[in-house]
């Protein structure tokens, strides 16, 4: 099949990558960027302590890697799993090098909230504290939590992205959810359900 003869927007992610691999077709990579830039930027913002400027840099670096490593992509695999694997590895490298910005200890913030005022705590406050609690997780717990609850990847996909077993993913996810649930236990289940899947 001559992929180039088809409308670019009608091609699957994998067909676009194959077209880019074989013909260095610029519209193919541009279309992939259009499809994934916002979602990947959001992922980087979550992983990089809300630093949007750094997340933008990571996004650009990511697509440079996609271009440079196009030969490593297997068209028989899903593109979005491959690109999130690269994104996850970039965050892991930054974490190990200590590049990521330190986050303020949210526990001190939690202590400042009067227990008498808890009924008035709204979803905005909940999400703010949730983000801070996520940032306090160890990297390997943080990445599975974000991929599962905020990016809606399946356990199997997370295992592929993080290069671990499903059992390891489940264990890390259970631990991360347990820790965060404990810190935010003053909120009603409605706040949790409106933000991400518990199960």
DRENPA-3360 file (N, C-alpha, C; in nm, 2 decimals, always signed):
BEGIN
1 = XXXXXXXX = +0.08/-0.12/+0.00/+0.00/+0.00/+0.00/+0.09/+0.12/+0.00 ~ +0.05/+0.22/-0.08/+0.13/+0.34/-0.09/+0.07/+0.44/+0.01 ~ +0.13/+0.45/+0.13/+0.07/+0.53/+0.24/+0.07/+0.68/+0.20 ~ +0.17/+0.72/+0.12/+0.18/+0.86/+0.08/+0.06/+0.90/+0.00 ~ -0.01/+0.81/-0.06/-0.12/+0.84/-0.15/-0.25/+0.87/-0.07 ~ -0.25/+0.83/+0.06/-0.36/+0.85/+0.14/-0.36/+0.98/+0.21 ~ -0.47/+1.03/+0.25/-0.47/+1.16/+0.33/-0.40/+1.14/+0.46 ~ -0.31/+1.23/+0.49/-0.23/+1.22/+0.61/-0.31/+1.20/+0.74;
9 = XXXXXXXX = -0.42/+1.27/+0.75/-0.50/+1.27/+0.87/-0.57/+1.14/+0.89 ~ -0.59/+1.06/+0.78/-0.66/+0.94/+0.78/-0.57/+0.82/+0.82 ~ -0.44/+0.84/+0.83/-0.35/+0.74/+0.86/-0.34/+0.71/+1.01 ~ -0.32/+0.59/+1.05/-0.30/+0.56/+1.19/-0.16/+0.61/+1.23 ~ -0.14/+0.61/+1.36/-0.01/+0.66/+1.42/+0.10/+0.57/+1.36 ~ +0.08/+0.45/+1.36/+0.18/+0.35/+1.31/+0.21/+0.37/+1.16 ~ +0.11/+0.40/+1.08/+0.13/+0.42/+0.94/+0.21/+0.55/+0.92 ~ +0.18/+0.65/+1.00/+0.25/+0.78/+0.99/+0.40/+0.76/+1.02;
17 = XXXXXXXX = +0.43/+0.68/+1.13/+0.57/+0.65/+1.16/+0.64/+0.57/+1.06 ~ +0.57/+0.48/+1.00/+0.63/+0.40/+0.89/+0.66/+0.49/+0.77 ~ +0.57/+0.58/+0.74/+0.59/+0.68/+0.63/+0.71/+0.77/+0.66 ~ +0.72/+0.81/+0.79/+0.83/+0.89/+0.83/+0.97/+0.81/+0.82 ~ +0.96/+0.69/+0.86/+1.08/+0.60/+0.86/+1.13/+0.58/+0.72 ~ +1.04/+0.56/+0.63/+1.08/+0.52/+0.49/+1.11/+0.64/+0.40 ~ +1.03/+0.75/+0.42/+1.04/+0.86/+0.33/+1.08/+0.99/+0.39 ~ +1.10/+0.99/+0.53/+1.13/+1.11/+0.60/+1.02/+1.22/+0.57;
25 = XXXXXXXX = +0.90/+1.17/+0.56/+0.79/+1.26/+0.53/+0.76/+1.35/+0.64 ~ +0.78/+1.48/+0.62/+0.77/+1.58/+0.73/+0.62/+1.60/+0.78 ~ +0.53/+1.59/+0.68/+0.39/+1.60/+0.73/+0.34/+1.49/+0.82 ~ +0.41/+1.38/+0.81/+0.38/+1.26/+0.89/+0.41/+1.29/+1.04 ~ +0.54/+1.34/+1.06/+0.58/+1.38/+1.19/+0.50/+1.50/+1.25 ~ +0.47/+1.59/+1.16/+0.39/+1.70/+1.20/+0.25/+1.66/+1.25 ~ +0.19/+1.56/+1.18/+0.06/+1.51/+1.23/+0.07/+1.44/+1.36 ~ +0.18/+1.36/+1.38/+0.20/+1.29/+1.51/+0.21/+1.40/+1.62;
33 = XXXXXXXX = +0.29/+1.50/+1.59/+0.30/+1.61/+1.69/+0.17/+1.67/+1.73 ~ +0.09/+1.70/+1.63/-0.04/+1.76/+1.65/-0.13/+1.66/+1.74 ~ -0.12/+1.54/+1.71/-0.20/+1.44/+1.79/-0.16/+1.42/+1.93 ~ -0.03/+1.43/+1.96/+0.02/+1.40/+2.09/+0.08/+1.51/+2.17 ~ +0.11/+1.62/+2.12/+0.18/+1.73/+2.19/+0.11/+1.77/+2.32 ~ -0.02/+1.79/+2.31/-0.09/+1.84/+2.43/-0.09/+1.73/+2.54 ~ -0.12/+1.61/+2.50/-0.12/+1.50/+2.60/+0.02/+1.48/+2.66 ~ +0.12/+1.48/+2.58/+0.26/+1.47/+2.63/+0.30/+1.58/+2.72;
41 = XXXXXXXX = +0.26/+1.70/+2.68/+0.29/+1.82/+2.76/+0.23/+1.81/+2.90 ~ +0.10/+1.77/+2.90/+0.03/+1.75/+3.02/+0.10/+1.65/+3.11 ~ +0.15/+1.54/+3.05/+0.22/+1.43/+3.12/+0.35/+1.49/+3.18 ~ +0.42/+1.56/+3.10/+0.55/+1.62/+3.15/+0.52/+1.72/+3.27 ~ +0.42/+1.80/+3.25/+0.39/+1.90/+3.36/+0.36/+1.82/+3.49 ~ +0.29/+1.71/+3.48/+0.26/+1.64/+3.60/+0.38/+1.57/+3.66 ~ +0.47/+1.53/+3.57/+0.59/+1.46/+3.62/+0.70/+1.56/+3.67 ~ +0.70/+1.68/+3.62/+0.80/+1.78/+3.65/+0.75/+1.89/+3.75;
49 = XXXXXXXX = +0.67/+1.84/+3.84/+0.63/+1.93/+3.95/+0.56/+2.06/+3.90 ~ +0.49/+2.05/+3.79/+0.41/+2.16/+3.75/+0.49/+2.27/+3.67 ~ +0.61/+2.24/+3.64/+0.70/+2.34/+3.57/+0.67/+2.33/+3.42 ~ +0.58/+2.42/+3.38/+0.54/+2.42/+3.24/+0.65/+2.46/+3.14 ~ +0.74/+2.55/+3.18/+0.85/+2.58/+3.10/+0.94/+2.47/+3.07 ~ +0.97/+2.39/+3.18/+1.06/+2.28/+3.16/+0.99/+2.17/+3.08 ~ +0.86/+2.16/+3.10/+0.78/+2.06/+3.03/+0.78/+2.09/+2.88 ~ +0.77/+2.21/+2.85/+0.78/+2.25/+2.70/+0.91/+2.21/+2.64;
57 = XXXXXXXX = +1.02/+2.23/+2.72/+1.15/+2.19/+2.67/+1.16/+2.04/+2.65 ~ +1.10/+1.97/+2.75/+1.10/+1.82/+2.74/+1.02/+1.77/+2.62 ~ +0.91/+1.84/+2.59/+0.83/+1.80/+2.48/+0.91/+1.82/+2.35 ~ +0.98/+1.93/+2.33/+1.06/+1.95/+2.21/+1.17/+1.85/+2.20 ~ +1.24/+1.82/+2.32/+1.34/+1.72/+2.32/+1.29/+1.58/+2.28 ~ +1.17/+1.55/+2.33/+1.11/+1.43/+2.30/+1.09/+1.40/+2.15 ~ +1.04/+1.50/+2.08/+1.02/+1.48/+1.94/+1.15/+1.49/+1.86 ~ +1.25/+1.55/+1.91/+1.38/+1.54/+1.85/+1.43/+1.39/+1.86;
65 = XXXXXXXX = +1.40/+1.33/+1.98/+1.44/+1.19/+2.00/+1.36/+1.10/+1.90 ~ +1.23/+1.13/+1.89/+1.14/+1.05/+1.80/+1.20/+1.05/+1.66 ~ +1.24/+1.17/+1.61/+1.30/+1.19/+1.48/+1.43/+1.12/+1.47 ~ +1.52/+1.13/+1.57/+1.65/+1.07/+1.57/+1.65/+0.92/+1.58 ~ +1.55/+0.87/+1.65/+1.54/+0.73/+1.68/+1.42/+0.66/+1.60 ~ +1.38/+0.72/+1.49/+1.27/+0.66/+1.42/+1.30/+0.52/+1.37 ~ +1.42/+0.49/+1.35/+1.46/+0.35/+1.31/+1.43/+0.25/+1.42 ~ +1.42/+0.29/+1.54/+1.40/+0.20/+1.65/+1.25/+0.16/+1.67;
73 = XXXXXXXX = +1.16/+0.24/+1.60/+1.02/+0.21/+1.62/+0.98/+0.09/+1.54 ~ +0.90/+0.00/+1.60/+0.85/-0.12/+1.54/+0.70/-0.09/+1.50 ~ +0.67/-0.08/+1.37/+0.54/-0.05/+1.32/+0.43/-0.15/+1.37 ~ +0.48/-0.26/+1.41/+0.38/-0.36/+1.46/+0.34/-0.33/+1.60 ~ +0.41/-0.24/+1.67/+0.37/-0.20/+1.80/+0.29/-0.07/+1.80 ~ +0.23/-0.03/+1.91/+0.16/+0.09/+1.92/+0.25/+0.21/+1.94 ~ +0.23/+0.32/+1.86/+0.31/+0.44/+1.87/+0.30/+0.50/+2.00 ~ +0.18/+0.52/+2.05/+0.16/+0.59/+2.18/+0.23/+0.53/+2.30;
81 = XXXXXXXX = +0.24/+0.39/+2.30/+0.31/+0.33/+2.40/+0.46/+0.35/+2.39 ~ +0.51/+0.35/+2.27/+0.65/+0.38/+2.24/+0.69/+0.52/+2.28 ~ +0.61/+0.62/+2.24/+0.64/+0.76/+2.27/+0.63/+0.79/+2.42 ~ +0.54/+0.72/+2.49/+0.53/+0.75/+2.63/+0.64/+0.67/+2.70 ~ +0.70/+0.57/+2.64/+0.81/+0.50/+2.70/+0.93/+0.60/+2.70 ~ +0.95/+0.67/+2.59/+1.06/+0.76/+2.57/+1.04/+0.88/+2.67 ~ +0.92/+0.93/+2.69/+0.88/+1.03/+2.78/+0.91/+0.99/+2.92 ~ +0.87/+0.87/+2.96/+0.90/+0.82/+3.09/+1.04/+0.81/+3.12;
89 = XXXXXXXX = +1.12/+0.76/+3.02/+1.27/+0.74/+3.04/+1.33/+0.88/+3.06 ~ +1.28/+0.98/+2.99/+1.34/+1.11/+3.00/+1.32/+1.17/+3.14 ~ +1.20/+1.14/+3.20/+1.17/+1.19/+3.33/+1.26/+1.11/+3.44 ~ +1.27/+0.98/+3.41/+1.36/+0.90/+3.50/+1.50/+0.95/+3.50 ~ +1.55/+0.98/+3.38/+1.69/+1.03/+3.37/+1.70/+1.16/+3.45 ~ +1.61/+1.25/+3.43/+1.61/+1.38/+3.50/+1.60/+1.36/+3.65 ~ +1.52/+1.27/+3.69/+1.51/+1.24/+3.84/+1.64/+1.20/+3.90 ~ +1.70/+1.11/+3.83/+1.83/+1.05/+3.88/+1.94/+1.16/+3.88;
97 = XXXXXXXX = +1.94/+1.25/+3.78/+2.04/+1.36/+3.78/+2.00/+1.47/+3.87 ~ +1.89/+1.47/+3.93/+1.85/+1.58/+4.02/+1.81/+1.70/+3.95 ~ +1.77/+1.69/+3.82/+1.73/+1.81/+3.75/+1.60/+1.87/+3.79 ~ +1.51/+1.78/+3.84/+1.37/+1.82/+3.87/+1.37/+1.92/+3.98 ~ +1.28/+2.01/+3.98/+1.27/+2.12/+4.08/+1.21/+2.05/+4.20 ~ +1.26/+2.10/+4.32/+1.21/+2.05/+4.45/+1.07/+2.10/+4.47 ~ +0.99/+2.03/+4.53/+0.85/+2.07/+4.56/+0.84/+2.10/+4.71 ~ +0.76/+2.20/+4.74/+0.73/+2.23/+4.88/+0.66/+2.11/+4.95;
105 = XXXXXXXX = +0.70/+2.08/+5.07/+0.64/+1.97/+5.15/+0.49/+2.00/+5.17 ~ +0.41/+1.92/+5.11/+0.26/+1.94/+5.12/+0.21/+1.90/+5.26 ~ +0.29/+1.82/+5.33/+0.24/+1.79/+5.46/+0.22/+1.91/+5.55 ~ +0.32/+2.00/+5.54/+0.31/+2.12/+5.62/+0.18/+2.20/+5.58 ~ +0.15/+2.20/+5.45/+0.03/+2.27/+5.40/-0.09/+2.20/+5.46 ~ -0.09/+2.07/+5.46/-0.21/+2.00/+5.51/-0.23/+2.04/+5.66 ~ -0.12/+2.05/+5.73/-0.13/+2.09/+5.88/-0.19/+2.22/+5.90 ~ -0.17/+2.31/+5.80/-0.22/+2.45/+5.81/-0.37/+2.46/+5.79;
113 = XXXXXXXX = -0.43/+2.35/+5.74/-0.57/+2.36/+5.71/-0.65/+2.31/+5.84 ~ -0.73/+2.40/+5.89/-0.81/+2.37/+6.01/-0.90/+2.26/+5.99 ~ -0.91/+2.17/+6.08/-1.00/+2.06/+6.07/-1.14/+2.11/+6.08 ~ -1.16/+2.22/+6.14/-1.30/+2.28/+6.15/-1.35/+2.33/+6.02 ~ -1.25/+2.36/+5.93/-1.29/+2.42/+5.80/-1.30/+2.31/+5.69 ~ -1.28/+2.19/+5.73/-1.28/+2.08/+5.63/-1.41/+2.07/+5.54 ~ -1.53/+2.09/+5.60/-1.65/+2.08/+5.52/-1.65/+2.17/+5.40 ~ -1.58/+2.28/+5.41/-1.58/+2.38/+5.30/-1.47/+2.36/+5.20;
121 = XXXXXXXX = -1.39/+2.26/+5.22/-1.28/+2.23/+5.12/-1.34/+2.19/+4.99 ~ -1.30/+2.26/+4.88/-1.36/+2.23/+4.75/-1.27/+2.15/+4.66 ~ -1.32/+2.12/+4.55/-1.25/+2.03/+4.46/-1.12/+2.09/+4.41 ~ -1.12/+2.22/+4.40/-0.99/+2.29/+4.35/-0.88/+2.27/+4.46 ~ -0.92/+2.29/+4.58/-0.82/+2.27/+4.69/-0.77/+2.12/+4.69 ~ -0.87/+2.03/+4.67/-0.84/+1.89/+4.67/-0.73/+1.86/+4.56 ~ -0.76/+1.91/+4.44/-0.67/+1.88/+4.33/-0.53/+1.94/+4.35 ~ -0.53/+2.06/+4.42/-0.40/+2.12/+4.45/-0.32/+2.03/+4.54;
129 = XXXXXXXX = -0.38/+1.98/+4.65/-0.31/+1.90/+4.74/-0.28/+1.76/+4.68 ~ -0.37/+1.71/+4.60/-0.34/+1.59/+4.53/-0.21/+1.60/+4.44 ~ -0.20/+1.71/+4.37/-0.08/+1.73/+4.29/+0.05/+1.73/+4.37 ~ +0.04/+1.80/+4.48/+0.15/+1.80/+4.57/+0.19/+1.67/+4.63 ~ +0.09/+1.59/+4.67/+0.11/+1.46/+4.72/+0.17/+1.37/+4.62 ~ +0.13/+1.38/+4.49/+0.18/+1.30/+4.38/+0.33/+1.33/+4.37 ~ +0.36/+1.46/+4.38/+0.50/+1.50/+4.36/+0.60/+1.45/+4.47 ~ +0.54/+1.42/+4.58/+0.62/+1.37/+4.70/+0.65/+1.22/+4.68;
137 = XXXXXXXX = +0.58/+1.15/+4.60/+0.60/+1.00/+4.58/+0.74/+0.98/+4.52 ~ +0.79/+0.86/+4.55/+0.92/+0.82/+4.48/+0.89/+0.81/+4.33 ~ +0.99/+0.83/+4.25/+0.97/+0.84/+4.11/+0.89/+0.71/+4.05 ~ +0.94/+0.59/+4.09/+0.88/+0.47/+4.03/+0.73/+0.46/+4.07 ~ +0.69/+0.51/+4.19/+0.55/+0.51/+4.23/+0.47/+0.62/+4.16 ~ +0.54/+0.73/+4.15/+0.47/+0.85/+4.08/+0.44/+0.82/+3.94 ~ +0.53/+0.76/+3.86/+0.51/+0.74/+3.72/+0.39/+0.64/+3.70 ~ +0.38/+0.53/+3.77/+0.27/+0.44/+3.75/+0.14/+0.50/+3.79;
145 = XXXXXXXX = +0.14/+0.58/+3.90/+0.02/+0.65/+3.95/-0.04/+0.74/+3.84 ~ +0.05/+0.82/+3.78/+0.01/+0.92/+3.68/-0.03/+0.85/+3.55 ~ +0.04/+0.75/+3.51/+0.00/+0.68/+3.39/-0.13/+0.61/+3.40 ~ -0.16/+0.56/+3.52/-0.29/+0.49/+3.54/-0.40/+0.58/+3.56 ~ -0.39/+0.67/+3.66/-0.51/+0.75/+3.70/-0.53/+0.88/+3.63 ~ -0.42/+0.94/+3.58/-0.43/+1.07/+3.51/-0.42/+1.06/+3.36 ~ -0.35/+0.95/+3.31/-0.33/+0.93/+3.17/-0.41/+0.81/+3.11 ~ -0.47/+0.74/+3.21/-0.57/+0.63/+3.17/-0.51/+0.52/+3.09;
153 = XXXXXXXX = -0.38/+0.48/+3.11/-0.32/+0.37/+3.05/-0.36/+0.24/+3.12 ~ -0.37/+0.13/+3.05/-0.40/+0.00/+3.11/-0.27/-0.05/+3.19 ~ -0.29/-0.14/+3.28/-0.18/-0.20/+3.35/-0.08/-0.26/+3.26 ~ -0.13/-0.33/+3.15/-0.04/-0.39/+3.06/+0.05/-0.29/+2.98 ~ -0.02/-0.18/+2.95/+0.06/-0.07/+2.88/+0.16/+0.00/+2.97 ~ +0.12/+0.01/+3.10/+0.22/+0.07/+3.19/+0.34/-0.02/+3.21 ~ +0.31/-0.15/+3.22/+0.42/-0.24/+3.23/+0.52/-0.23/+3.11 ~ +0.46/-0.21/+2.99/+0.54/-0.20/+2.87/+0.62/-0.07/+2.88;
161 = XXXXXXXX = +0.56/+0.04/+2.91/+0.62/+0.17/+2.92/+0.73/+0.17/+3.02 ~ +0.71/+0.11/+3.14/+0.81/+0.12/+3.24/+0.91/+0.00/+3.24 ~ +0.88/-0.09/+3.15/+0.97/-0.21/+3.14/+0.97/-0.29/+3.26 ~ +0.85/-0.32/+3.32/+0.84/-0.40/+3.44/+0.72/-0.50/+3.42 ~ +0.70/-0.58/+3.52/+0.59/-0.68/+3.51/+0.46/-0.62/+3.56 ~ +0.35/-0.68/+3.52/+0.22/-0.63/+3.56/+0.21/-0.64/+3.71 ~ +0.27/-0.74/+3.77/+0.27/-0.75/+3.92/+0.34/-0.64/+3.98 ~ +0.45/-0.60/+3.93/+0.53/-0.48/+3.98/+0.45/-0.35/+3.97;
169 = XXXXXXXX = +0.38/-0.34/+3.86/+0.30/-0.22/+3.84/+0.18/-0.22/+3.94 ~ +0.12/-0.33/+3.96/+0.01/-0.34/+4.06/+0.06/-0.30/+4.20 ~ +0.17/-0.36/+4.23/+0.23/-0.33/+4.36/+0.26/-0.19/+4.39 ~ +0.33/-0.12/+4.29/+0.36/+0.02/+4.30/+0.24/+0.11/+4.30 ~ +0.14/+0.07/+4.22/+0.01/+0.14/+4.21/-0.06/+0.13/+4.35 ~ -0.06/+0.02/+4.40/-0.13/+0.00/+4.53/-0.07/+0.08/+4.64 ~ +0.07/+0.08/+4.64/+0.14/+0.15/+4.74/+0.12/+0.30/+4.73 ~ +0.13/+0.35/+4.60/+0.11/+0.50/+4.58/-0.03/+0.54/+4.62;
177 = XXXXXXXX = -0.13/+0.46/+4.58/-0.27/+0.50/+4.61/-0.29/+0.50/+4.76 ~ -0.24/+0.40/+4.82/-0.25/+0.39/+4.97/-0.19/+0.51/+5.04 ~ -0.07/+0.56/+5.00/-0.01/+0.67/+5.06/-0.09/+0.80/+5.04 ~ -0.13/+0.82/+4.91/-0.20/+0.94/+4.88/-0.34/+0.94/+4.95 ~ -0.41/+0.83/+4.95/-0.54/+0.82/+5.01/-0.53/+0.85/+5.16 ~ -0.42/+0.81/+5.23/-0.40/+0.84/+5.37/-0.38/+0.99/+5.39 ~ -0.31/+1.05/+5.30/-0.28/+1.20/+5.32/-0.41/+1.28/+5.29 ~ -0.49/+1.23/+5.20/-0.61/+1.31/+5.16/-0.74/+1.25/+5.21;
185 = XXXXXXXX = -0.73/+1.18/+5.32/-0.85/+1.10/+5.37/-0.96/+1.19/+5.42 ~ -0.93/+1.32/+5.45/-1.04/+1.41/+5.49/-1.14/+1.45/+5.39 ~ -1.10/+1.41/+5.26/-1.19/+1.44/+5.15/-1.29/+1.33/+5.13 ~ -1.41/+1.36/+5.08/-1.51/+1.26/+5.05/-1.48/+1.19/+4.93 ~ -1.53/+1.07/+4.91/-1.50/+0.99/+4.79/-1.54/+1.06/+4.66 ~ -1.64/+1.15/+4.67/-1.68/+1.23/+4.55/-1.57/+1.30/+4.49 ~ -1.48/+1.36/+4.57/-1.36/+1.44/+4.52/-1.27/+1.34/+4.44 ~ -1.25/+1.22/+4.49/-1.16/+1.13/+4.43/-1.22/+1.08/+4.29;
193 = XXXXXXX = -1.35/+1.05/+4.29/-1.41/+1.00/+4.17/-1.42/+1.10/+4.06 ~ -1.43/+1.22/+4.10/-1.43/+1.33/+4.00/-1.30/+1.36/+3.94 ~ -1.19/+1.31/+4.00/-1.05/+1.34/+3.96/-0.99/+1.23/+3.88 ~ -1.00/+1.10/+3.93/-0.94/+0.99/+3.86/-1.01/+0.86/+3.91 ~ -0.98/+0.75/+3.84/-1.03/+0.62/+3.88/-0.96/+0.57/+4.00 ~ -1.04/+0.52/+4.09/-0.98/+0.46/+4.21/-0.94/+0.32/+4.18 ~ -1.02/+0.24/+4.11/-1.00/+0.10/+4.08/-0.91/+0.08/+3.96;
% end
